[in-house]
């Protein structure tokens, strides 16, 4: 893994990011190892790296396959490649479902689409999901691909990697180790601690069997503002720290309409000033779809829009209106998200993204409004303490994050220390959810706005 700049040296985010990228590309194009692993913090440019690596491999005469985890990720990569290199021949391998890909791909002359890998043979780049690649057999190909790129590799289970490993000879694995672990619909306790645990991430299993593989990290988040990067880095990436690509004066969030003094307006002003806001409701054990918390989330969003917000950043001198498509609401559960959508509809607010942490991974907004996973709960379960869930919710924003939570979570954490069984051979994740929650709540307490619903 590349070293950080010497202590005391000035930090040039652009130069550091370029240095890291060049080292990654050198190992990918000229190294001798069968794999290269890249750890990336939120908003560090994973997709940009994947697109550049794909173009350079293709330019060097090395056709490759690209493996992503969802159809949305695949289509996004195809569109990014077409934007950067409209002449690059790209194949989109898709399923036979009625609506298998983004129809925007139909307008791209350089993109060929098919349900069969054989139809895309000879193209410089072929992209599909891990699930679709698993149905491609080596004997259906003239020869395995020399190279592969695995995007969002920490979201990929090791059994999914095993299913496609015979299709390529060397691979670049790019992903965010702080995000949610791969999803499994069955229990995997019987495999815990084994070197072939199918529920482990592809990267964890890869490195367990190949510890000598080159490991790199992207050192700069271009999404998170200077107000957010230190907290997210310290709480969730203590061994792979990163910096924001911007300074404290590079971004601002202003509102045309003055505060009316209500809880939602006061927490909006706090978040606009500091980057963080905690709207704290009275302590109480509640149903998962806490009606008061849901109303508070909806009212914060309504006021964000009513007050005519405008965001200024390093992307240009002119303020950009804070529109509904630049705001997102994040929750832990789907029923919570559904309740917030209904509350927003009652307030006449369309077009705001409301979703769970799982579905918000990889996405970016100017302002996020988050329901804390432990708000109103009588206990602290492993699901609600999962480090990646809180990390995703706290790292989607470019300007400000507002957290809605009932008081008492710190006491809840102290009353419910982790009691998960210790399993031999399983690497203990650090920091654990208990510690990460305390770190985040400690910082949020500096930006608390107490509000008692009417």
Secondary structure, DSSP 4 states (H G I P E B T S, - for coil): -PPPPPTT----HHHHHHHHHHHHHHHHHH--SSEEEEEE-TTS-HHHHHHHHHHHHHHTT--EEEEESSHHHHHHHHHHHHHH-TTS-EEEE--SSTT-S-GGGGG-TTEEEES-GGGGTT-SEEEEEHHHHTT--GGGSSS-EEEEEEETGGGSBHHHHHHHGGGEEEEEEEE-TTSPPPP-SS--GGGTTSTT-TTSBHHHHHHHH-TTSEEEEE-EESSS-HHHHHHHHHHH-TTS--EESS-TTS-EEEESSPP-SSHHHHHHHHHHHHSEEEEEEPP----TT-HHHHHHHHHHHHHHHHTTEEEEETTEEEEEE--GGGEEEEESSHHHHHHHHHHHHHTT--S-EEEEHHHHTT--EEEEEEE-TTTT-SS--HHHH-HHHHHHHTSSEEEEEEEEEETTHHHHHHHS---PPP-TTPPPPSS-HHHHHHHHHHHHGGGEEE----
